[in-house]
């Protein structure tokens, strides 16, 4: 029997801690996501006791990112987006812009560069898909008008973040006046060389997207249908996983595109086929398991001491998410003709950050366009805003009820 089993040890510790703290979070009427993040903190290097293998956890989290993005692509509905486009599209873009500006302003007050502030601001601008959908489901509001607008809003944010994962590291590095990682380097690198490298990067992304939309949209559904015709559940599940992981790997290895974009486009082209629902159902258990590992691995990176070292910064960033971003969403929804109650529900739904923020923050640190303290701030704000999201819904309900009473009295 082998004695050196870091993979099994890390998996067992991560999943066990996630289960226990996820159950505790649910008992406290909090999203399980908060428990998963705390599980990572518990087995991370910044707390006493057992420490999981961070290198292995990081690689497992990459699989979690791939499967999360594959699921986002599978569930992307152009029809739902079209139905809610009058509010969701302008609302999401304006709200993300305002939240990014507020986050950038905070970062500049702390002495960060423009590029670092840009990445930090975008991290604060996007809500968690997992938390938002779970909150709407628990309230039975997914099929309501406000729920459909919130989901459409979320789709726009997700699409914007897919682009951000490709462009933000490059743009932030150029904003700070340096050559981005992975671009042409050497003595005497000038603006022309940087521009050429940027165009090459964008060209590779465009080529991959075109290949997926033109060729992949025909080949992948056909292959999935071919395997589905064999009437083997395990082979169909395997084919769906190969579509997610295989396309993500090809995107990264052959085109220099992120795993996230490759997996999203794979899910997107399969999502328009007749077998998309079956593919989503068959991959759901693995997507859930690796999503948990992703959140645990994120928690392992979190240093709780940030709460003592930078309490004002944590509070300021949390206020941007919970009130700055929500106020912008409420105002836009009202301007687009939604009722007070509907606008408040959308505002409360967006009053947190989650998985895309983690992914972008990690990428920003890896690409040296955000300091490590920025990632810790993002994680701290995520934990706070996710934990307090039920309070925001309670506050929204109270304000909506007060508005109805005032309206009735006025009538």
C-alpha positions in Angstrom: 0.0 0.0 0.0 1.4 3.5 -0.9 2.0 5.8 2.1 2.2 9.0 0.1 -1.3 9.8 -0.9 -1.7 13.6 -1.0 -4.4 13.6 -3.6 -6.7 11.3 -1.6 -5.9 13.0 1.6 -6.6 16.5 0.2 -9.9 15.3 -1.4 -11.1 13.5 1.7 -10.3 16.5 3.9 -11.7 19.1 1.5 -15.0 17.2 0.9 -15.5 16.3 4.6 -14.9 19.8 5.8 -17.1 21.2 3.0 -19.9 18.8 4.0 -19.8 19.6 7.7 -19.6 23.3 7.3 -22.1 23.3 4.4 -24.6 21.6 6.6 -23.9 24.1 9.4 -24.4 27.0 7.0 -27.8 25.6 5.9 -28.8 25.2 9.5 -28.0 28.9 10.0 -30.0 29.7 6.9 -26.9 30.7 4.9 -26.0 29.5 1.4 -23.8 26.4 1.6 -21.2 28.3 -0.5 -20.3 30.2 2.7 -19.6 26.9 4.4 -17.4 25.6 1.5 -15.3 28.8 1.6 -14.9 28.4 5.4 -13.9 24.8 4.9 -11.1 25.9 2.7 -10.0 28.4 5.4 -10.1 25.6 7.9 -7.7 23.3 6.0 -5.6 26.1 4.5 -2.1 27.2 5.6 -3.4 30.3 7.5 -5.1 28.3 10.2 -3.7 25.8 12.7 -4.1 22.0 12.2 -4.3 20.0 9.0 -3.1 21.7 5.9 -4.2 20.4 2.5 -2.0 20.3 -0.6 -2.5 23.7 -2.2 -0.9 22.7 -5.5 -3.3 19.7 -5.9 -6.2 21.8 -4.7 -5.4 24.5 -7.3 -5.4 21.9 -10.1 -8.6 20.4 -8.9 -10.1 23.9 -8.8 -9.2 24.4 -12.4 -11.5 21.4 -13.2 -14.1 23.1 -11.1 -13.8 26.3 -13.1 -14.1 24.3 -16.4 -17.2 22.5 -15.3 -18.8 25.6 -13.8 -18.3 27.5 -17.0 -19.5 24.5 -19.0 -22.7 24.6 -17.0 -23.1 28.3 -17.5 -22.8 27.7 -21.3 -25.3 24.8 -21.2 -27.9 27.0 -19.4 -27.4 30.1 -21.4 -30.7 30.9 -23.0 -30.8 33.5 -25.8 -34.6 33.4 -25.5 -34.6 34.4 -21.8 -32.0 37.1 -22.5 -34.2 38.4 -25.4 -37.3 38.5 -23.2 -35.5 40.6 -20.5 -33.2 42.6 -22.8 -35.1 45.9 -22.2 -33.9 45.9 -18.5 -31.3 43.2 -18.2 -28.8 44.3 -20.9 -28.6 48.0 -20.2 -29.0 47.4 -16.5 -26.2 44.8 -16.1 -23.8 46.9 -18.2 -24.5 50.2 -16.4 -24.5 48.5 -13.0 -21.2 46.7 -13.7 -19.7 50.0 -15.0 -20.7 51.9 -11.8 -19.5 49.2 -9.4 -16.2 48.9 -11.3 -15.8 52.7 -11.0 -16.5 52.6 -7.3 -14.0 49.7 -6.8 -11.4 51.5 -8.8 -11.9 54.6 -6.7 -11.4 52.7 -3.5 -8.2 51.0 -4.9 -6.8 54.4 -5.9 -7.4 55.7 -2.4 -5.3 52.8 -1.1 -2.5 53.7 -3.5 -3.0 51.0 -6.0 -2.3 51.5 -9.7 -5.1 52.1 -12.3 -4.7 48.5 -13.6 -5.0 47.0 -10.2 -8.0 49.2 -9.4 -9.7 48.1 -12.7 -9.3 44.4 -11.9 -10.5 44.9 -8.3 -13.5 47.0 -9.4 -14.6 44.3 -11.9 -14.3 41.7 -9.2 -16.8 43.7 -7.1 -19.2 44.2 -10.0 -20.5 40.7 -10.7 -22.9 38.6 -8.6 -22.7 34.9 -7.9 -24.7 32.7 -10.2 -24.9 30.0 -7.5 -26.1 32.3 -4.8 -28.6 34.3 -6.9 -30.3 31.3 -8.5 -30.5 29.5 -5.1 -32.1 32.6 -3.5 -34.7 33.0 -6.2 -35.5 29.3 -6.0 -36.0 29.4 -2.3 -38.4 32.4 -2.7 -40.2 30.7 -5.6 -39.4 33.7 -7.8 -37.5 32.2 -10.7 -40.5 32.2 -13.0 -41.8 35.7 -11.9 -41.1 38.7 -14.0 -38.5 40.0 -11.6 -36.9 36.6 -11.5 -36.6 36.4 -15.2 -35.1 39.8 -15.4 -32.6 38.9 -12.6 -31.7 35.7 -14.5 -31.2 37.7 -17.7 -29.2 40.3 -15.8 -27.0 37.4 -14.6 -26.5 36.1 -18.1 -25.3 39.5 -19.3 -22.9 39.7 -16.3 -21.6 36.2 -17.0 -21.0 37.0 -20.7 -19.2 40.2 -19.8 -17.0 38.3 -17.3 -16.2 35.6 -19.9 -14.8 38.5 -22.0 -13.1 40.0 -18.9 -11.2 36.9 -18.2 -9.6 37.1 -21.6 -9.1 40.9 -21.9 -8.7 42.3 -18.4 -5.3 41.0 -17.5 -3.9 42.3 -20.8 -5.7 45.6 -20.5 -4.7 46.1 -16.9 -1.1 45.4 -17.6 -1.1 47.9 -20.5 -2.8 50.5 -18.3 0.0 50.2 -15.9 2.5 50.7 -18.7 4.2 47.2 -18.7 4.3 44.3 -21.1 1.6 41.7 -20.1 2.7 38.2 -19.1 2.9 35.9 -22.1 3.3 38.7 -24.7 6.4 39.4 -26.8 9.2 40.5 -24.5 12.8 41.5 -24.9 15.1 44.4 -25.0 13.6 47.5 -26.6 10.0 46.3 -26.6 8.0 49.3 -27.8 4.3 50.2 -28.0 4.1 48.7 -31.5 5.3 45.4 -30.3 2.8 45.4 -27.4 0.0 46.4 -29.8 1.0 43.6 -32.2 1.0 41.1 -29.3 -2.4 42.3 -28.2 -3.8 41.9 -31.7 -2.3 38.4 -32.0 -4.0 37.5 -28.7 -7.3 38.9 -29.8 -6.9 37.2 -33.2 -6.4 33.8 -31.5 -9.5 34.4 -29.3 -11.5 35.4 -32.4 -10.3 32.4 -34.4 -11.3 30.0 -31.6 -14.7 31.6 -31.1 -15.3 31.4 -34.9 -14.2 27.8 -35.0 -16.5 26.8 -32.2 -19.5 28.7 -33.6 -19.1 27.5 -37.1 -17.6 24.0 -36.8 -18.1 23.1 -33.1 -21.8 23.9 -33.3 -22.2 21.2 -35.8 -19.6 18.6 -34.8 -20.2 18.5 -31.0 -24.0 18.1 -31.0 -23.6 15.4 -33.8 -21.0 13.5 -31.8 -23.1 13.7 -28.6 -26.2 12.5 -30.5 -24.1 9.6 -31.9 -23.0 8.5 -28.4 -26.6 9.1 -27.1 -27.8 6.6 -29.8 -25.8 3.8 -28.1 -28.2 4.0 -25.1 -25.4 3.9 -22.6 -25.7 6.4 -19.7 -22.1 6.2 -18.7 -20.8 6.7 -22.3 -23.1 9.7 -22.7 -21.8 11.2 -19.4 -18.2 10.5 -20.5 -18.9 12.2 -23.8 -20.3 15.3 -22.1 -17.2 15.5 -19.8 -14.9 15.1 -22.8 -16.7 18.0 -24.5 -16.1 20.2 -21.5 -12.5 19.2 -20.6 -11.3 18.4 -24.1 -12.5 21.7 -25.7 -11.1 23.6 -22.7 -7.7 22.0 -23.1 -7.6 22.5 -26.8 -8.6 26.2 -26.3 -5.7 26.6 -23.9 -3.0 24.5 -25.6 -3.7 25.5 -29.3 -5.1 29.0 -29.1 -3.8 30.4 -25.8 -7.4 30.9 -24.7 -8.4 30.5 -21.0 -9.9 27.2 -19.9 -13.0 29.2 -18.8 -13.8 30.5 -22.3 -13.2 27.2 -23.9 -15.6 25.4 -21.5 -18.2 28.1 -21.8 -18.2 27.9 -25.6 -18.4 24.1 -25.5 -21.5 24.4 -23.2 -22.9 27.1 -25.4 -22.9 25.1 -28.6 -24.2 22.0 -26.9 -26.8 24.0 -25.1 -28.6 24.7 -28.4 -28.9 21.0 -29.2 -31.8 18.6 -28.3 -29.6 16.7 -25.9 -28.5 19.8 -23.8 -30.9 19.0 -20.9 -29.6 15.4 -20.7 -26.0 16.6 -20.8 -26.7 19.0 -18.0 -28.3 16.3 -15.9 -25.6 13.7 -16.5 -22.8 16.0 -15.6 -24.5 17.7 -12.7 -23.1 15.4 -9.9 -19.5 16.0 -11.1 -20.1 19.7 -11.6 -21.4 20.0 -8.1 -18.5 18.0 -6.6 -15.8 19.9 -8.4 -17.5 23.3 -7.8 -17.3 22.5 -4.1 -13.6 21.8 -4.5 -13.2 25.0 -6.4 -14.7 27.0 -3.5 -12.7 25.1 -0.9 -9.5 25.8 -2.8 -10.4 29.5 -2.9 -10.9 29.4 0.8 -7.5 27.8 1.3 -5.9 31.0 -0.2 -7.8 33.3 2.2 -5.8 34.8 5.1 -8.3 35.6 7.8 -5.8 38.1 9.3 -6.9 40.5 6.5 -10.0 41.2 8.7 -7.7 42.5 11.4 -5.1 44.2 9.2 -7.6 45.9 6.8 -11.0 46.1 8.5 -11.8 49.5 7.0 -10.9 48.3 3.5 -13.0 45.2 3.9 -16.0 47.2 5.1 -15.7 49.8 2.4 -15.6 47.2 -0.4 -18.5 45.3 1.2 -20.6 48.5 1.2 -19.8 49.0 -2.5 -21.2 45.5 -3.2 -24.2 45.6 -0.8 -25.4 49.2 -1.3 -23.5 50.9 -4.1 -24.1 48.1 -6.6 -27.7 47.4 -5.3 -28.6 51.0 -5.4 -27.5 51.2 -9.1 -29.5 48.1 -9.9 -32.6 49.4 -8.2 -32.4 52.8 -9.9 -31.9 51.2 -13.4 -34.8 48.8 -12.8 -37.1 51.7 -11.7 -36.1 53.8 -14.7 -37.0 50.9 -17.0 -40.5 50.8 -15.6 -40.3 48.0 -13.0 -42.3 48.2 -9.8 -40.8 49.1 -6.4 -41.0 45.5 -5.2 -39.5 44.0 -8.4 -36.7 46.5 -8.4 -35.9 45.8 -4.8 -35.8 42.1 -5.4 -33.3 42.5 -8.2 -31.2 44.8 -6.1 -31.1 42.3 -3.2 -30.3 39.4 -5.7 -27.2 41.2 -6.9 -25.9 42.3 -3.4 -23.1 39.7 -3.2 -20.1 38.5 -5.2 -19.0 34.9 -5.9 -17.3 32.5 -8.3 -16.5 34.8 -11.2 -14.9 37.3 -8.7 -12.7 34.5 -7.3 -11.7 33.4 -10.8 -10.8 36.9 -11.9 -9.0 37.8 -8.6 -6.9 34.6 -8.9 -6.1 35.4 -12.5 -5.2 38.9 -11.6 -2.7 37.8 -8.9 -1.2 35.2 -11.3 -0.8 37.7 -14.1 0.6 40.3 -11.6 -2.2 42.9 -12.3 -3.6 42.7 -8.7 -1.7 42.4 -5.4 -2.3 39.3 -3.2 -4.1 41.5 -0.7 -6.7 42.3 -3.4 -7.5 38.6 -3.6 -7.9 38.4 0.2 -10.1 41.5 0.1 -12.3 39.9 -2.6 -12.6 36.7 -0.6 -13.4 38.5 2.6 -16.1 40.6 0.9 -17.5 37.5 -0.7 -17.9 35.7 2.6 -19.5 38.8 4.2 -21.9 39.6 1.4 -23.0 36.0 0.9 -23.6 35.6 4.6 -25.6 38.8 4.7 -27.5 38.3 1.5 -30.6 36.9 3.4 -30.6 40.2 5.4 -30.7 42.2 2.1 -33.7 40.2 1.0 -35.4 40.9 4.4 -34.6 44.6 4.0 -36.0 44.6 0.5 -39.2 42.9 1.6 -39.6 45.5 4.4 -39.1 48.4 2.1 -41.5 46.9 -0.5 -44.2 46.4 2.2 -43.7 50.0 3.4 -44.0 51.3 -0.1 -47.3 49.3 -0.6 -48.7 50.7 2.7 -47.7 54.2 1.7 -49.2 53.7 -1.8 -52.5 52.4 -0.3 -52.7 55.3 2.2 -52.1 57.7 -0.6 -54.9 56.2 -2.7 
